[in-house]
Amino acid sequence: MPPVKSTSTSRRKRASVKSRSGAHAIRIRGARVNNLQNIDVDIPRDALTVITGVSGSGKSSLAFDTLYAEGQRQYIDSLSAYARQFLDQIPRPDVDSIDGLAPTLAIDQKPGSTNARSTVATVTEIYDYLRLLYARVGTPHCVECGSAISQQSSEVIRDRLAELPDGTKLVLMAPMIRGRRGEHRDILDSIRVAGLIRARVDGEIHALEDIPPLAAKKNHTIDAVVDRLVIREDIESRLTESISLALRLSGGMIATLIQNDAGDWDEAIYNTAMACADCGNSFEEIEPRTFSFNSPYGACPSCDGIGKVGEKDRETVCPVCQGGRLRAEALAVTIDSKSIVDLTALPLSRAAEWLGEIETSLSELHQRVARPICIEVVRRLTFLQRVGVSYLTLDRAAHTLSGGELQRVRLATSIGSGLVGVCYVLDEPSIGLHPADHDRLIQCIRDLQQQGNTLVVVEHDEATMWAADVLIDIGPGAGSGGGQLIGIGTPQEIAADKKSLTGQYLSGTRRIPIPSTRRPQSKKWLTIKNVRTNNLKDVTLKLPLEQLIGVSGVSGSGKSSLINDTLYPALAKKLDLVAPAPGPHKSLLGSQHIDKLIVIDQAPIGRSPRSCPATYAGVLDEIRKVFAATREAKTRGFKAGRFSFNSADGRCELCKGHGAERIEMNFLSDLFVTCTRCGGRRFNRQTLQVRFKDASIADVLDMTVDESVEFFQDVPKVLRLVQSLQAVGLGYIHLGQSSTTLSGGEAQRIKLGTELAKSSTGSTLYLLDEPTTGLHFADVERLLGVLQQLVDAGNTVIVIEHNFDLLAACDWIVDLGPTGGEDGGYLLAEGPPETIADVRDNATGKFLKQILAAGKQG
């Protein structure tokens, strides 16, 4: 079936597409979310569909804001009102209908949880299995002497207590509940039936009739008070009877309170199953929660399970647990001489290998217990390795993962879940992945689809496009110039469609240009010697200045460790800039050639809904001056500050400049509706009456960058700023668009555009981490032009990249590897792209050679 195109943007005349699967499809009719132009499209079920198009064309609007949003809304609407109060309320997307929709799950790059305790092991639920494994087959050791823990008889407990000095006051208790939720009325009744009259509840001793009601949703600890006595010579018989009763009530444990010389009470635990044969210390029963750093029963009391102490900017490794996060009792439990902390510190591949071999070191009984646990963990570890994150360790903090790494971890978890009949929506899963790992990632996506699921992937990666069953191309441009269905069909059909910009790049009729000649090598060099940060193996890096430099290598090879964690902070220190401490290295030479250091990362440009591209880029400051200079503003006495929605004088007082009002919905989520006073325009009536070229300040903020370039042709200061945003491919975004709606790639390009607008003095070093994230072939071509422009002005640009079209256009490449994690961290090759391409058995060279050869043919 040839691709079907849409040339209509009206409600009456829509693009209508029928998939090959006929009725077996998700049928979207009249989609108008964001910039979508009232399109119809059928997405085949149980297939792999890739949505392509230039940045801002409407891909995410179709995949996430329409398809996924409606799936979530339908699911939430099926729940009871009580259950809905715990979920975010999702408004119905602007679409006529969506039929045939399966339950939808999004695997995106959003961080989800910022919990400092979250790790790769907890995100994948592998840690739950490991906690169970160590609780059931681990060997506990005494934290004092290191001896293996053995059983302690009731006679030994009696003798140890009887040896206390005469006159010592002793409270003997039977532990009944240790940190469990509930009112525990049955436990209190059992204490009463045993003939006892007191209990210690949450650390306080009460008469049974005086115990206050216990909160059902809180954890409680209850000990039955068996006896209160004073140690003396004739106490042995009474002590024996009390110990026997306590052991019988608790099932083998005794808790004691012993008054010391200062009059305080020291607590000790005695356990008939858990005691050190050498020093006599007793320990509580080992449970899965013993190994949880999210639980007070497992977390290190010094750092509360974080592994670090101190303030956020001055954190150091916890001196008690040495970063292990757990109590000493948990750290002292081992399997084949490895604690759970030792195991989670291993790279995924080595952890899987160890778990597959431990059975030989276990008893026959423990083998039967460990086998099903190990099989499940190894299965999940295998999935993680297949999606290209084998270099990660299980204890790696989740907040340190890149968006692409986190998405691939979630993808592996989904594959292991075994769900069928689900529609998965993925957002560029190839981000941050070297092409050498693409085949494995695509196969994992295929595995998920072949389990009986529908896969809808927003992607710019060419290999993923060619692997799709169906390509949906959205365009032709971005913003109001996009949102149309350009074509739908197989990759071959889209490649043959001359009207499809994506197709032109797929067919090779259009290519990202490779410079015919490289820049002459500079005589100025920046050298950092003997870098040993993270997995780097004593790397010495020499960079020619005034060049476009690419840093390449498979995921986890050490690129970020070298550039972001070492070179940047070391150079910043030389330039007297505030930066984190650099990673370990010997010296930095050549910094005298650099006047300024600029890092352009993908961190948000603002976290407040009021922040927007216009405020970050400084455009709004100049626009406010334009409005303040109008005759009407001068007549009214309005200054430039009046035209800010952060100003009490100029903003709408009802919505405080937000443009929307919050309405509380009791048991439902709060509802946000357009402000009834300003109509969502954020400013008050008097401010909106001031106009420039018949447009109010609200009208200007609602313009796209492309529209503002046309509008401010006669205002040089504004024009220069908006043209710089247009130059980096952001012509489709609105000047007043909330920063919270921007992707990481868009935020990075806003920063780049802002720097581009500044007067260049040369001798500036720009550092960019994967600037092609979220970019179509055409956008990469435009971005490359901007980077070359910066270098032509005498600056140095360093990009950490996996996009080989951009790497092929660099003057100099630094390649790290050969793999990720422990086996990576070596400097494999450095030089012009042609030099890297000729290196034998080099993953980067292999793909560069293909790109360079195709460029010569073109």
N, C-alpha and C positions, 0 to 999 in steps of 0.2 A: 504494500500500500504506500503510495507516495506521500510525502509530508503534506499536511493540510495547513494552510496559512490563514491568518486573520488580518483583514484590512479595515475592520470596522471597530469603532469605539462607542457606538450608541447602544442603548438598551434594546432597540427594536431589531437591530441587525448585529447578531453575535457571531463570533467564531465558533463553529460547532465541529467537534472532533469525535469520532467513534473509534474506540480501540479495537484491536483484533479480537479481544476476548469477548466482545459483545456484551451480554448481560452480566458476565462475570467480571465486573469492573466497579471501581468507585467513580460515580458519575457526579461531577461538579457542574452546576448550571448557574450562570449569572454571577460570577465571582467579581466583586468590586472592592475588595479590601485594599486599603492604601491606594496604590496606583494601578491596580488591575482593572483593565478596560472591559468589564462585563463579559468575561470569557467563559466558555464552556470547554470542558476537557474530561475525557475518560481515562482513568489510571488503571491499568490492568492489575488485578489481584494476583497474589502468589508469584509476582515477578519483580525484577529489579528495574526500577524507573529512575533515571537521573534527570534532574532539572538543571538546565544550563541557561546562560545569558550573561550580559554585561553586568557589572556591579550596579545595583539599584534598579534593575529592570523589573523586579517583582517576583523573583524566585522564592525568597523567604516568605513573601506575602502569600504566595500560593501554598507552599509546603507547610509552613508553621502557623501563620496567622489565619489561614483558612482551613486547611485539611486537619492539622493537629488540634487547633483550637476548637473546631466543631466536634471532633472526637472526644476531647476532654469535657466539653460542655454537655454532650449527651450523656456521658458517664456520670457526671456530677448530678445532673437532673434526675437520674434514675435512683439516686440515694434518698434516704429520708431527710426531713428537715433537720433532725438532730445531727445526722452525720455531716450535712452540708455546712454546719456552723464551723467545722474544723478545716474547711477547704476554701481556697480562694474562689470567689465567684467569677466565672468567665462569661462575658457578654457574647451574644450570638454574632458570629462574623457576618459581614455584609455580603450575603450570597443568597440566591433564590432557593437553592436546594442542594443537598449532598446526599446521594443514595448509595447503598451498598457499602457503607463505611464500617470497617472493622474496629475493634478497640485499638486506640492509638497510643504509642509510646514514643517520646522524643529522646534521642540520644544526642545531646548537643554539647557545646563546649562551655556552658555556664558552670561556675564553680559549685553551685548548689549549696554546699555547707562550708562555712568558714571555721568550723570547729578545729581548734589547734590539735585536738587529739585524733582527728580523722587521718587514717593512713591508707595506703594501697590495700593492705590486708583487711581493714575494716570495711572499706568501700566495696570490696569484692566478696565480703562475708567469709573469706578464707580464715580470718582470725577466730571466728566462732568455732570452726572445726579444730583449729590448733589448740584452743583453750580446752576443748573437750578431750583431745588427744593427751595433753599433758596432765590433765586431771585424772585420767583413767589409767595411763600406763607410765607416767613420769615417776622418777625416783626422787623423793624429797631428801634434802640434806640439811643438817643443822647449820644455822647461820652463824653460830659461834665457833664450832670446831670443824665444820665441813663433813662430819661423819654422816653416813646414811641413817635415816630415821628408822627406828624399829619400834615394835610394840612395847608399851609400858604397862605392867600389871597393876591391879588395884593394891597389891601388897607393897609394891615399890612406891606408889603414890602415898600410901599411908605412912611408910617409913620416912619419906622426905618431909611430910608435914609434921610428923612427930618429932623430928630433929630440930624444929624451930625452937628458939630460946623460951624457957619457961616464962609465962606471963604474956606471951604474944597473943593478941586478939585475932581471931580467925573467923571469917564468914565463909561457909561452904555452900556452893550453889550448883544447881543442875541447869546447864544451858538448854533452853527449850526452843527458842526461836532466835535466829541470828540474821537481822536485817531483812525481814520479810514484810510485805504489805499485808494489811488486813486488820480487822478488829480483834482477832485471835481469842474470841470468847471460849472456844473449845479448849484452848491451851490453858487458860486461867481456870476453867472447870476441872481439868485433869489435875492441876496443882492442888485444888481444893479437895478433890476426891482422895488424893494421896495423903491427906491429913495435915498438909502444910498450911501456914497462915500468912506467909509473906512471899513477895516476889519483887525482884528488881526489874523495873520496866524503863528502858531507855536510860539506864544509868542511875535511876533513883529507886530506893527501896520503899515499898508501900505495903501496908496491910491489904490483904486481898479485897476487903470490902471498901477500901478507900482508893482503889485504882481508878483514875479518871477514864472516861471513854476514849478508846484509841481511834485515831483517824484512819479510815479504811484505805485511803490512797497513799499513806506514808509508810516508810519502812520502820519496823520496830524490832527491838531486841529484848527478849524476856528470859530471865533466869529465875528458877524456883529457889528460894532460900531454904535450904535443907537444915542447916544448923548454924548456930552462932556459939562459939566456945572460946575458952582460954586454954592455951597449951600448958599442961602440967604432967606429972609422972603417971597418974592413973587415967589418962585420957584415951589410951589406945583402943579400948573396947568400944567406947562411944564413937571414936573417929572411924573405926572399921565399919560400924553399922551405918553411919552417915554417908561414908564414901560409897558403900554398896547401894544405898537408896538413890544417891545422886547419879551413879552410873546407870542404874536401872531406868530412872526417869528420862535421862538424856540420851540413852543409847550409847554410852561409852565415853562421855566427856564430863569433866568437872571444872568449874570456875571457882577461883578463890579470891577473897579480898584479905590481905594481910596488913595489919597496921605496923608501920615502921617507927623508928625511934623519934621521928619528927611529928608523929601523930597522924600522918597521911596514910592513905590506903593504897597499897600496890596490888595490882591484879595479875593473876597468873592462870594459865590454862593447862589442864592435865588431860591427856587423852590416852585411853588404853590401846589405841592403834597408832598413835603418832608421837614418838618420843625418842630422844637421842640417847643411845646406850652409853655414850662416854660422859657427857656432862649433865644428862637427865632433863634437859629442857624439853618441854612439850609444845606441840603445835596444833592449831585447829585443823580439822579435816580439809584436805585439798579438794576444792571444787572448781568448776569452770570459771566462776567469778573471781577466784583467787588470781587469775591471770588477766583480769580486765582492768585496764588503766582508766576506764570510764566509771569504775565502781570504787567506793571508799574501801571496800574489802580487798582490792587488788592494787589500787594506785599507791605510788610512793607518797608517803605523808609529807615529804619535804617539798615536792614540786607539784603535788596533786595530779600526777599522771601526765604532766606536760613534757617532762624530761629536761626542762630548762628552768632556771630561776633568775630573778632580777627583772627589771623593767624591759619593755619591748625593744628599745634601742640599745640596751646593755645586757642582753641575756647571755648567760653562761650555762654550760652543762651542769646539771644538778650533781653536787658532790656526793649525795647519798646513793642514788641509783645509777650514777654515771651515764645518764641519758636513757637508761632502760625503762623508765616510767613506772616500774612495778615495785612492790614491797620486796624486802630482802627474802622473805619466805617463798615468794613466787620465783624470784631469780635463782633460788637455790634448788629448784626442781629441774632435773635434767632427764633427757633420753639419749642414751649413747653419748654421754658427756656434753650434750648441747642443751642450753636453756632455751626457753621460747624466744628470748631476746636474741640469742646467737642465731637461731634459725631464721627469724624475720630479717636479720641483717644481711643474709645471703642474697645474691642476685637470683632472680626467679628460676633460671635454668639450674643453678646449683641446689636450690631448695628442693626442686622437683626430683633431682637425682638423689639427694640425701633421703627424702621421704620414701623413695622407691627401694632403698636398701636397708632401712632400719629394722625390718622384720627379723633379719638374721641375728640381731643383738637382743631380741626380746624372748621372753618365755613363751611357751606354747599358748597359755591362756591369754597373755598380753598380745600375742600375734593375732588371735581371733578378734580381740577388741579393736586393735589398731588398723587392721586391714581395710575395712570399709571406709574408715575416716581418711586414711592415706590415699585410697583410690579416688575419693571425691576431691581432695585437695590437689592431687597431681593432675586430675582432669582440668580443674580450673586454671592451674598454673600453665598447663599446655595451651589453653585458649589465649592466655595473656601473652605467651611467647609468640603465638601465631599472628597476633595483631601488631607485632613489632615493638613490644615494650619489654623484651627479655632482660634488658639492662637495668630495669628498675629493681628495687628491693622492696620487700613487703612492708618494711617499717618506714618507707618514704612518706613524708607528710603530704596529704592530699593537696594542701594549699600551695605546695611548691611545684606541682605538676602544671605543665602548659595546658591550654585548652584542648589541643589535639591529643595529648597524652591522656588526659582525663576522659575524653570521649572514647578513646580506644580501650581504656580500662573498663568503661561502662559497656562497650560493645562486647567485650569478652565475657562479662558477667551475663549479658543478655543471651549470648550463645549457649552458655552453660545452664541457663534457667529452663530450657526445654519447652518454652511457650510456643504454641502454634495458633494460627488464625489471627495474628496480631499485625497491625500496620505500623512499622517502625519508620520514623522520620529522622534522618541523619543530616547533620550540618557539616559538610566538608571534612569527613573523617580522615582524609589524607594529609591534612595540615600538619606540618612539622615532621613529615615522614620522608625519608630518602627514597627515591624511585626503586632502589634495590629491594625495598620492603613492600612495595605496592602490590605485588602479586599475592603475597600472603594475606594482606589486608582485604583485597578483593575476594579471595577465596573464603575468608571468614564471613564477609557479607553474603556471599553466595550460600554458605552453609546455613546462615540464618534464614535466607529466603527458601532454601530447599527443605527446611523443616516444616514448611507450610505457612510462611509469613509473607507479607507484602513489604517491600523495601522501597522507600522514596528517599532519594539522596540528592541534596543540593550540593553541587560539586563543580569545580573548575579544572580538576585534574584530567588530562587527556586520556590516561590509561583507564581511569574509572569510566569515562564516557564510552570508550570503545568496548568495555565489558558489559554495558547495560543491555537489557532486553529492549528498552524503549528510551528514547531521548525526547524530552520536552524542552523546546527552545523558546525562551521568553525574551521579548525585546520590542522594537529594534534598539532603542536607546535606554536611558535611565530616567527615573522620575516620571514626569508627565509624558515624556517621550517614549516610555516603555509600557509594560503592562499588557502587551498584546501577545497572542499566541502566534509565533513565527512559524513553527513547524513541530510535528510529532511523528516519530517513526523510528526505525532502527538507526544505529549510528551511521551505517552506510548511506541510508536515505538522507539523513541530515547533512552528511558530508557532500552529497551530490546536489544539495539545494543551494543555488548561487545567491539566493536572497538572504540566507542565514549567515550572519557574521561568524557564529560558532562553526558552521559548516565549512566556511572558507579556510579557517585555521585547521580544522580536522583533515580537509582534503589536501592541504599544503599549498593551495593557491595564494594564501596570504601567510606570511611568517613574521615573527619578531626579528628585526634585522640584527645581524652580527656585524660589528665594525670591520671594514675591509682592512684597516690597519690598526694596530694597537698604539696607544700613547707611548712616546719614548720614555724609558725608565728614568725615574727621578734620581738625582744624586743625594736626596734627603731620605733618610731611613729612620724608622721608629723600631727599636729593638727591645724586647722584654725577654730576660734570660731565665732559664731553669725554673719554669712554672710547674708547680706540683699540686695545684688546686684540684680537689676531688680525685678524679681518676687520671689526671694528666701525668705523664711519665717524663718529668724533667724536660719539658718542651721549651725550646728557645725559638721565639717568633721574630722574624725580620720582615717589616712591612715597608714597601716603597711608598712615599708620600705623594700627594697630588695625583692619586690614581683611584679608580673604582676597584675595590678589593672584595672578593667573595670568600666567605669562610664556609666550607662544605664538609660533609661527612655524615655517616649514618646517624640515626637518632641515638643519643647517649654517648657519642664519641668524645665529647668534651668541648664542643664549640662554645656553649654558653659559659662553661667554666673558664675558658681561656679569655674570651672577650668581655663578657658581662661581669664575671666575678673577679677577674684579675687585671686585665689591661685597662678597663674603664676606671675602676677605683684607684689604680696606681697612677694613671695619668691625671686623674682629678686631684689627687694629693699633690702632685707636682705643680698644678695650676691653682692651688689653694682653694679648691672647691669642696663643698660638703659631699661626702660619699662614704659608703661602708668601707671597712678595712679590706684591702685587697687580699686575694689568696696568696699562699706562700710562693715567693719567687726571689731570685737573687738580685736583679737590678733592672732599671728601665733607662734606656738611652735614647736620645733624640727628641726629648720632649720640648727642647728649646725651639723646635721648628713649628710647634703647635701654639696658636694664640688662644683658641677657643675650643671647647669640647661640648658637643651637643648630642644627647641621647634621645632618640625618637622611638619610643616603645609603644606598646598597645594598651597601656593603662588608660582607664577612662579619663576624659578631659574634665570631668566634674561629676560629682555624685548627687548634686541637688537637681530637682526637676527644672529649676530656674536657669541652670547653666546650659549653654547652647553654643554651637559653632561660632556665632557672631560675637559672643562675649569672650570666648577663648582666643580667637584670632585677632581680637582688638577691633574688629569691624564695627561693632556696636558703638564704641567710643566715638569713632569718626562720624557715624550716622547720626548720633545724638547731637553732635556739633552742627551738622547740616540742618537739622530741624530747629535747633536753637537759633540759627542764623536767619530763619525765615521772618518775614515782616510780621506775621501773625503772632509768632512766639515772642518777638521783641515787644510788640504792643501789649501783650498779656504779662510780660515780665518773666517768661519761662526761661530758665537756664537749661543747660544740657542735661543736668541730673534729673530733670522733670521727665525725660523720655526713657527712664529705666523702670522696669517692672519690679525692681527692688526698692524703688523710692516710694515713700508713703504719700508724697504729693501727687505723683503721676499715675500710680497703679490703681486698679479697681479695689476698693476697700472691702467689698463683699468676699472676693476670692483671694485677696492679698496678692494679686499678681500671678496666681497659678492658672487662671482660666477655667477652673472647675471647682465645684463645691462637693464636699464630702457629706453624704447622707448616711447616718447610722441605721442599720437594718436589723437591729436586735440579734436574733440567732443566725441571720445570714451575714455574709461579708458586707463591709461598707461599700456603698455605691457612689461612684463619682459621676456627676452630671455637669454638663456645660453650665457655666455661671449664668444665671438668669439676668444679671445686671449688665455685664459687659459682653455677653454672648461668646465667651471664650477668647476675647481679644486682649484681656489682661490689663488694659489701661482704662482710666476713667474717662467720662464723656469730654471733659474739657481738654484733656491731653490729645484725644483722638480728633478733635476739631482742628488741630494744627496740621497742615498738609504741605507736602513737598511734591511738586509735579502731580498734584491731585491724589497723592497717596498718604495715608496716615502712617505713623510709626508701626502700628500693628500690621498694616498692609505690607510694609517693607519686610518685617520679620517673617511674614508668611511666604515671601518670595523664595524661589530656589536660587542657588548660586548663579546658575545660568541666566535667570531672569534679572538678578541684581546687576550682573555685568552689563546688560543692555540698559538698565534703568539708570545706572550711575556713570554713564559714559563721560559726562561733563564734570565729574567730581574725582579728580586724580587720586586723592588719598584713599578714598573708598575703593575706587576701581582697582588700584594696585593690590589691595588686600583680597578682594573677591576673585580677581583673576588668578592669584596664586592658588586659591582653593580649587578653582576650575582646572588649573594646570595639572593638579594631582588626581584628576578624575572624580571630583566631588561636585560636579555641576548640578547633580540631581537632588542634593540634600537641601533642606530649608534652613535659612539663616537662623530662625528662632526654634529649630527642632531641639527637643529636650536631649541633653547629652546621654541620658539613661537609655535612649532608644538606639544609640549608635553602636555598631560592632567594634571589636578591638582594632580591626584593620582600618575602619573608617576613622577612628580616633587617632590612629597613627598617621594617617594621611592628612588629617587636619593639622597635626603638629608639624608635619613636613611642609605643608602649604604655608603655615604661619612663619616658619623659618625661611622659606623661599622668598617671602615678601620683604624680609629684612635686607638692609644693604649689606652686601657681602664684601668683606675685607680680605678674603682668602685666608689661607693658613688655619682653617677650621677643620676639625675632625668630627665627622658625623658617624654615629653608630646606629644601625638599624637592625632589628631582629625580625626576620621574615616579613619584609614589607609587602610581599606579594600575596599575603594571606587574604583570601576573599576576593581575589582579582581575576577577572576574565583575561583571556589572551590579549584583547585589545587594551584593557586597562594596564596590563603589565608593560605593553609597548609604550603607553603614555608615561607610566611611572619611570621607566628606564630613561626616557628622554629628560625627565626632571633631574634624575641622579647624574646623568652625564653633564647636564647644565651646571650642576654644583661643582663637579670636578673641573670642568672647563674654566671655572672662575678661580682656580687655584686651590681648591679644597680637597680633602681626602674623605672618601666615603667607604665605610666598611659595612658590608651586609652579611648577616648570617642567613644563609638561604638553602632551600632544597629545589627551587625552581631553576631548571637547567637552561631555560631560555635567557634568564637574567645572568646566570653564571657564565654562559658562553659569551656574553657581552662585556664581562669584566676585563680589566687589564691584568689582574693578578689574582690567583686563587691559592688559598691555604686549605689543604685537605687533611682531615683528622680521621683516625680509625685504628685498626681495620673494622672493629665492631664497636658495640656499645658497652658501657659498664666497665667491669674490671679488665676486660680484654681490649678495651679501647684506650684512648688517651695518648696515642702516638702521632707525631707529625709525619704523615705518609708522603706528602709531596707539596711543593710550592713552586709557583711560577705562572706564566701566561696559560690560558686555557689549552692551547695547543700542546704545551709541555705536559700538563696533567693528562690530556687525552692519550699521550703516548706511553704512560706508565702501565706496565703490565700488571695484571691481576689486581686492578684498582677499580672499586665499584663506581666511584665518581668519574674516573677516566673513561670507563666503558660507555656511560650515558653521554658524556661530553662529546665523545668521538662521533656518536650518532647525530647529535645536534649540529656539530660543526660540519659534518658531511652533508647533511640535509641543507644547511645554509649555503654551502657552495653550489649545490645543485640548483637551489632556488635562484 
